[in-house]
Amino acid sequence: MPKMRVELQAAERAEAQKILRKYADGGSDRASDDAVLDEIWRLGHTSAGRPECVGITNGSPTYLKFDVDVYPGVNR
């Protein structure tokens, strides 16, 4: 299953670290999940699973990085 990477800008670095910890502990963040899935849909793909937070950027502004499985060849 192919994966797509989506990056979401965080309001501040502390918030990004908090969200990253939620995912690392096996949880999720509803607002982040919804934003990632909306972006996947906007890009014309259909998600095949829930988003997985894989890290944050070191720059300013800070971005959360998510990987999402998408169905191959299924575009809107």
N, CA, C and O of each residue as an XYZ file, in Angstrom:
304
protein
N       0.855     -1.170      0.000
C       0.000      0.000      0.000
C       0.906      1.239      0.000
O       1.767      1.368      0.870
N       0.723      2.143     -0.955
C       1.539      3.363     -0.972
C       1.180      4.302      0.174
O       0.054      4.316      0.670
N       2.165      5.073      0.570
C       1.968      6.069      1.632
C       2.155      7.462      1.053
O       2.937      7.677      0.128
N       1.417      8.396      1.623
C       1.596      9.807      1.277
C       2.020     10.543      2.532
O       1.560     10.225      3.629
N       2.892     11.524      2.377
C       3.339     12.354      3.492
C       2.589     13.683      3.436
O       2.490     14.317      2.385
N       2.071     14.083      4.579
C       1.384     15.361      4.719
C       2.032     16.099      5.877
O       2.296     15.511      6.926
N       2.288     17.386      5.690
C       2.838     18.207      6.760
C       1.837     19.294      7.128
O       1.329     20.010      6.266
N       1.563     19.403      8.441
C       0.647     20.416      8.954
C       1.413     21.394      9.833
O       2.204     20.981     10.681
N       1.185     22.668      9.637
C       1.847     23.676     10.464
C       1.222     23.703     11.855
O       0.001     23.757     12.003
N       2.073     23.665     12.861
C       1.621     23.738     14.254
C       1.637     25.189     14.712
O       2.438     25.992     14.233
N       0.756     25.514     15.633
C       0.698     26.873     16.171
C       1.993     27.215     16.899
O       2.490     28.337     16.805
N       2.534     26.242     17.624
C       3.808     26.441     18.325
C       4.467     25.088     18.539
O       3.804     24.053     18.482
N       5.758     25.098     18.784
C       6.541     23.875     18.920
C       6.051     22.995     20.076
O       6.000     21.773     19.933
N       5.691     23.590     21.211
C       5.217     22.813     22.365
C       3.957     22.031     22.008
O       3.799     20.886     22.429
N       3.075     22.633     21.246
C       1.853     21.948     20.814
C       2.208     20.767     19.913
O       1.635     19.687     20.053
N       3.144     20.965     18.993
C       3.559     19.890     18.095
C       4.153     18.722     18.882
O       3.871     17.564     18.574
N       4.962     19.012     19.881
C       5.561     17.952     20.701
C       4.497     17.188     21.481
O       4.590     15.970     21.635
N       3.493     17.896     21.967
C       2.392     17.270     22.708
C       1.617     16.307     21.802
O       1.289     15.193     22.209
N       1.328     16.743     20.575
C       0.598     15.902     19.623
C       1.446     14.694     19.232
O       0.927     13.582     19.135
N       2.737     14.899     19.007
C       3.634     13.799     18.661
C       3.647     12.743     19.770
O       3.635     11.545     19.487
N       3.672     13.186     21.026
C       3.661     12.258     22.165
C       2.369     11.434     22.206
O       2.396     10.246     22.525
N       1.234     12.076     21.881
C      -0.042     11.348     21.850
C       0.036     10.164     20.885
O      -0.361      9.048     21.219
N       0.552     10.428     19.690
C       0.652      9.375     18.683
C       1.673      8.317     19.101
O       1.447      7.126     18.887
N       2.781      8.732     19.689
C       3.808      7.788     20.134
C       3.275      6.856     21.220
O       3.717      5.712     21.333
N       2.332      7.344     22.013
C       1.725      6.538     23.079
C       0.562      5.687     22.573
O      -0.118      5.037     23.366
N       0.328      5.686     21.257
C      -0.738      4.871     20.686
C      -2.062      5.576     20.520
O      -3.030      4.970     20.060
N      -2.125      6.834     20.882
C      -3.361      7.604     20.751
C      -3.411      8.341     19.428
O      -2.696      8.008     18.483
N      -4.255      9.335     19.379
C      -4.365     10.185     18.194
C      -4.928     11.532     18.613
O      -5.354     11.722     19.752
N      -4.920     12.458     17.670
C      -5.471     13.788     17.894
C      -6.530     14.012     16.819
O      -6.209     14.104     15.634
N      -7.762     14.096     17.225
C      -8.894     14.161     16.280
C      -8.753     15.309     15.276
O      -8.976     15.120     14.080
N      -8.383     16.493     15.762
C      -8.261     17.654     14.872
C      -7.166     17.432     13.834
O      -7.338     17.781     12.666
N      -6.051     16.857     14.249
C      -4.947     16.584     13.321
C      -5.349     15.518     12.313
O      -5.087     15.659     11.118
N      -5.989     14.445     12.794
C      -6.447     13.391     11.890
C      -7.372     13.955     10.823
O      -7.215     13.660      9.638
N      -8.328     14.761     11.240
C      -9.275     15.352     10.290
C      -8.571     16.244      9.275
O      -8.879     16.190      8.085
N      -7.629     17.064      9.734
C      -6.906     17.961      8.832
C      -6.072     17.173      7.817
O      -6.015     17.534      6.642
N      -5.431     16.100      8.275
C      -4.622     15.273      7.369
C      -5.518     14.593      6.340
O      -5.208     14.606      5.149
N      -6.610     14.006      6.776
C      -7.509     13.323      5.845
C      -8.145     14.300      4.856
O      -8.357     13.952      3.695
N      -8.448     15.512      5.303
C      -8.956     16.543      4.388
C      -7.922     16.885      3.327
O      -8.268     17.084      2.163
N      -6.653     16.956      3.722
C      -5.578     17.271      2.769
C      -5.390     16.126      1.769
O      -5.184     16.374      0.581
N      -5.457     14.888      2.232
C      -5.360     13.731      1.327
C      -6.489     13.779      0.306
O      -6.270     13.556     -0.884
N      -7.671     14.065      0.769
C      -8.843     14.169     -0.118
C      -8.665     15.321     -1.107
O      -8.968     15.179     -2.292
N      -8.169     16.471     -0.613
C      -7.952     17.632     -1.475
C      -6.952     17.318     -2.585
O      -7.071     17.826     -3.700
N      -5.960     16.475     -2.270
C      -4.952     16.085     -3.256
C      -5.462     15.033     -4.238
O      -4.753     14.648     -5.168
N      -6.700     14.567     -4.025
C      -7.331     13.655     -4.970
C      -7.130     12.186     -4.672
O      -7.289     11.355     -5.566
N      -6.786     11.843     -3.449
C      -6.564     10.442     -3.080
C      -7.554     10.012     -2.008
O      -8.190     10.837     -1.353
N      -7.666      8.694     -1.846
C      -8.544      8.129     -0.832
C      -7.686      7.407      0.196
O      -6.875      6.551     -0.156
N      -7.864      7.748      1.457
C      -7.054      7.129      2.509
C      -7.498      5.696      2.750
O      -8.675      5.360      2.614
N      -6.526      4.854      3.113
C      -6.805      3.453      3.391
C      -6.602      3.138      4.869
O      -6.665      1.977      5.272
N      -6.366      4.144      5.656
C      -6.141      3.942      7.081
C      -6.068      5.279      7.779
O      -6.279      6.331      7.176
N      -5.766      5.220      9.059
C      -5.689      6.477      9.799
C      -4.277      7.048      9.729
O      -3.315      6.300      9.552
N      -4.146      8.346      9.864
C      -2.830      8.987      9.802
C      -1.912      8.525     10.936
O      -2.364      8.217     12.039
N      -0.624      8.488     10.638
C       0.403      8.141     11.615
C       1.373      9.319     11.706
O       1.990      9.690     10.707
N       1.510      9.901     12.879
C       2.428     11.024     13.066
C       3.845     10.462     13.173
O       4.133      9.656     14.058
N       4.728     10.892     12.269
C       6.076     10.334     12.216
C       7.146     11.300     12.699
O       8.318     10.929     12.773
N       6.772     12.526     13.027
C       7.762     13.457     13.547
C       7.357     14.902     13.365
O       6.267     15.219     12.888
N       8.287     15.779     13.767
C       8.103     17.215     13.603
C       9.377     17.796     13.014
O      10.457     17.218     13.139
N       9.239     18.940     12.374
C      10.402     19.598     11.795
C      11.105     20.439     12.857
O      10.517     20.792     13.879
N      12.360     20.749     12.600
C      13.140     21.553     13.539
C      13.067     23.047     13.243
O      13.481     23.862     14.066
N      12.552     23.405     12.094
C      12.536     24.805     11.696
C      11.446     25.608     12.364
O      10.700     25.120     13.213
N      11.385     26.847     11.949
C      10.345     27.731     12.422
C       9.643     28.296     11.197
O      10.299     28.966     10.399
N       8.381     28.073     11.004
C       7.426     27.437     11.900
C       7.630     25.919     11.941
O       8.247     25.334     11.050
N       7.106     25.310     12.978
C       7.198     23.865     13.177
C       6.052     23.175     12.453
O       4.904     23.614     12.515
N       6.381     22.090     11.767
C       5.377     21.294     11.064
C       5.337     19.891     11.651
O       6.374     19.325     11.998
N       4.147     19.341     11.759
C       3.951     17.934     12.108
C       3.955     17.131     10.813
O       3.333     17.538      9.831
N       4.645     16.003     10.800
C       4.718     15.162      9.609
C       3.887     13.901      9.829
O       4.043     13.205     10.833
N       3.008     13.621      8.880
C       2.120     12.462      8.949
C       2.283     11.610      7.704
O       2.459     12.133      6.603
N       2.225     10.297      7.880
C       2.152      9.354      6.761
C       0.774      8.717      6.785
O       0.243      8.376      7.842
N       0.205      8.563      5.585
C      -1.134      7.965      5.459
C      -1.091      6.958      4.320
O      -0.619      7.269      3.227
N      -1.589      5.737      4.580
C      -1.761      4.760      3.510
C      -2.895      5.237      2.610
O      -3.937      5.687      3.086
N      -2.673      5.131      1.298
C      -3.702      5.506      0.343
C      -3.904      4.343     -0.621
O      -2.994      3.546     -0.850
N      -5.101      4.257     -1.180
C      -5.386      3.228     -2.157
C      -4.668      3.563     -3.457
O      -4.759      4.694     -3.936
N      -3.949      2.591     -4.040
C      -3.263      2.852     -5.304
C      -4.258      2.998     -6.444
O      -5.193      2.208     -6.571
N      -4.054      3.991     -7.250
C      -4.881      4.171     -8.429
C      -6.283      4.665     -8.170
O      -7.063      4.776     -9.116
N      -6.638      4.963     -6.953
C      -7.980      5.470     -6.647
C      -7.885      6.966     -6.438
O      -7.418      7.436     -5.400
N      -8.324      7.692     -7.416
C      -8.341      9.151     -7.343
C      -9.762      9.636     -7.536
O     -10.587      8.971     -8.163
N     -10.030     10.801     -6.989
C     -11.353     11.376     -7.164
C     -11.499     11.852     -8.586
O     -12.549     12.376     -8.957
